[in-house]
């Protein structure tokens, strides 16, 4: 089984826009995952980003930990190896990561109120801030296309979902899965089965395989798109916002049978609404806000106190 592959250029063509939206929505309803080609994110930008990721995670542990902020749920900056675990799991995932968010400016109300933390860039890595802000902006553009297509499919109009995420708490997560040690808890995975917290995720191709999704029939299948193709999946916030019409899909990153001595890098972009947005279908009331739901889930996975 393979996930549907969608050509993003079809959304820009008025004659194929509705067909694109239908195929996107149906793919997300059936599997929770689709693949995207001709998305417009430059290959050179991805290559530079992975090069900087390698240099960043090679920094001494004490330096990396100086950019860790448990007080805000590690929403920005570094998260140490062995901290995060899947919801309802006690065994930590085999990864460390760095969060980069939207630059709103120090005087922006969402920063001054504490609703969205400021970025924490490693000063030791030249070009980190500009490169990952460029990648953030490029992936944010792909997200807007997906949200407009989803809104069209749902009959909500193209602007409803982009309006909810404008200046939202989206985050680019730069993940390092280190080489696997010979002696390790046999139950630990690079990423245990989980659902994403956010609305939708855009995932550039990782440096090594390992991603698997759980089908609605309960079968684990690998997700291994060709070079240059990205993956899009829906998270728990989208499930709440659509009343379950677009559910989150369980997925994991398995340990390799070969290449365990190599690092794996991945850079998912997690699209979040603004913290005050209520996560319930249009015309209904009573759901949590995006900010409340996020902090609850950050506590569930061990990164927030």
N, C-alpha and C positions, 0 to 999 in steps of 0.2 A: 504494500500500500504506500502511496505517496501523497503528500499534501498538494492542494491546487497551487499552480504557479500563475500569478497574475502580472500582466504587463501594465505598469503604472502609467504609461503614456496614454492608455485608453481612457483614463479619467480626464485627461486634458482635452480629449476630442469630444465635442458635444454629441456626435453621432454614436459614440460607444460608452459615454459616461454612465448611463443607467444600467447598461449590461455589466460594466465593471462593478458598480455598486451592488448589483444583485449577486454576482459571483463571489464578491468579497463577503457579503453578509451570509450567503448560504454556506460558504466554506468555514466561516467562523462558527456558525450554528452547528454544523456537522462535526467538526474536528477541533474547533478552537484555535487552529493554526492554518495560515496560508503562507506561501512564499511570494516574494516580490522581486521582479526583474525590471530593469530600466528605471530605477528609483531615483537616480540623479546624484547619489552620494559618490564623490570622486574616489577612485581606487587609491590614488596617491595619499589622500587624507587618511584613509583607513590604514595604509601601510605605515605612515608616519606615527599614527596613534599607537599602533602595536609596538613600534620601536621604542617610543617613549614609555609605554607601559612596562616593557622589559627592563628599562633602566630604572624606573621608579621602584619596582618591587625588589630590585637588587640593592636598594639602599639598606644600611644597617637597621636592624629592628628598632633600636632606640630612636632613630631619626623618624622612622615611619610612625611609631607610636606617639611622637610629639604632635602629630596631626590628627590624633584620635579624640573624639568628643562624645563620650557616653552621655553627657548631660543633655544633649539634644537628640538622643537616639541614634547617634552616628549617621545622621542624615547627610552630612557633608564630610569630606576628608576620608581618613583611613579607618578601616576596620581590620583588626588583627586576625590572623589565622586561628581557627578554633573557637571563635566567638559565636558566629551565627549557626543556628540549627533550624531545620524545618519545623513548622508548627506541629505540636504534639509529638515531637521527637526529642530525645535527650542527647543523642549523639551528634556532635558538631560536624558540619560539612568540612571538607578538605579544601579550604580556600581562604584567601584574603582579598580585600577589594578596596577601591577608592571611589567615593561619590563626588561627582561634579554636578552642580545645579545651575539654574538660570541666573544670569547676572542682572539684578534689578537695580543696583546702585545702593550705597549705604543708607541713603535717606528714604528709601522706599518704605511705605507703611507696613508692608508685609515683613520687612526686615526689622524695622524699629519696634514692631509689636511682638517680635519673636516667633511669628507664625511660620516663617521660612528662614532657616539659618543661612548665614553667608558662606561662601566657598572657602575652602582651606587648601591652598595650592602648595606643593612642595617647592620651596625656593631653590632647592639643590638641583632641580631638573629644568634646564633652560628650555623655554618654549612650551612647557606643559600647559600653562593657563590658556594661551592663545590657541594651541592645537585642539585642546579638548573643548574649548568654547566654539571653535569652528565646527567640530564634529557634532556637538550638542545642537547647534543651529541647523546643520544639515539633516540630522535625524528628526529634529522637531518639524522640519518641513515635510518629511515623509509622513509623520504622525498626522499632520493637518489634512493631508490627502486622504488618509485612512479614515479619520473621523468624519470628514465630509461625505465619504462614500458610505460609511455606516449610517450616518444620519439620513441619507437619501434612501437607503435600503429600509430603514425603520419607519420611514414616512414622517420624520421629525423635521426635515429640511436640512440643508447643508451646514447651516451656521450654528445649530443648537449645541453640538458637542465642542467645536472649536471655541465657542464663547465660554464654555465651562472651564476650559483649561488655559485660557489666556492669562499669562502671568502666574500660571499654576506651579505646583511644587514638583515638577518633573525632575528626574535625576538620571544621569548617565553613570552607570556602574561599570567600572573597569576592574575585571576580575582576573586574579592570578590563581590558578590551580597548580601548586608546585608539583615537582616529581614525587611520586608516591614512595614513601619509605618501605623497606622490606618488612619491617615489623609494625603492623598497624591494626587497629580494631577492625576485624573482618566485617563489621556491620557498617562502617563509615563509607560514605560515597562522596565523590566530589560535590554533588548536590543531591540530597535526598529528595524523594517525591514531594512535590509542593505545587501550589497554585500561586501565580503572581498576585500581588496585592492591588495593583494599579488598574487603570482603564485598559490600555493596550501597551504591548511591548514591541519594540522594533529591535531585532537582533541581527547585526552583521555576522557574516560567516566567521566562526571561531578558528583559532589556529590549529586545533585538533578536533576530531569527532568526539562523540559521547552523548549528545543531546538525544533524549527519547521522550515521546509523548504516550500517554495512556489513552487509547481509543475509548469511545462510548461502550464498546463491547468488552472492555477490560484487557486489551492486548497492548503490550509495550512494543512500540515500533520506533526505529531510529529516524531522526530528522537530520538529514545530511545533504543540504542543498548544494548545488554546484557553485563554483567561484563566482563572485559578483552578485549573487542572489541573497536577499535578506529574508528573514522570517518575521511574521507578525502574529502575535497571539493575544487573546483577551484575558483579563484578570478579574479578580473578585469585585473590584469597584464597578466594572462594566456589567457583571452579573447582577449586582444590586440596582444599578441605574436602569437596566432593561428588564427588571423583573424576572431574570433567569433566561430570557430569550437568547442572549449571547453569554453562555456560561464560561467560567474559567476552566481550563483544561489542565489536569495534573501532568507534570513532566519532571524529569530528573536528568542529571549528568552522571553517567556511569563511569566507573574506573576502567581504564583501558586494559585489554588483554595483551596489547603490544604498545610499546612506547611509554611505559610507566616511568621511564627515566627522563621524560621530557615534560616541560611545563605546558600548560594549556592556558591560553588567554581568550577572554570573551568580553564583549562590550555591549550589554543590553541597555537600551534606552527605555526607561519606565515612565510612561506618560501619566501624570497626576492632575486632577483638577486643582483649582484654588482651594485652600483649606476650608473655606466657609460653605462650599457647595454641598448641598444635601444629596445623599446617594439613594434616591428613590425615583421610580419612573415618573415622567411628567404627569401632573395632575394628582399625584398622591403625596402623602406626608408621612413623617415619622421615622425616616431613615436617619442613620448617623451622618455627620458631616465628614467630608473627606479627611480633614485634619484629625478628627476623633478616631476614625477607622484606621488611619495610618498608624497613629501612636499605639493603638490597641494591638495591631499586628506586629509592630516593631518590638513590643514587649513579648509577644507570643514567640518570636523567633530569637530572642535573647540579646538583641542589640540595644534595647532601651531598658532602663531600670523601672 
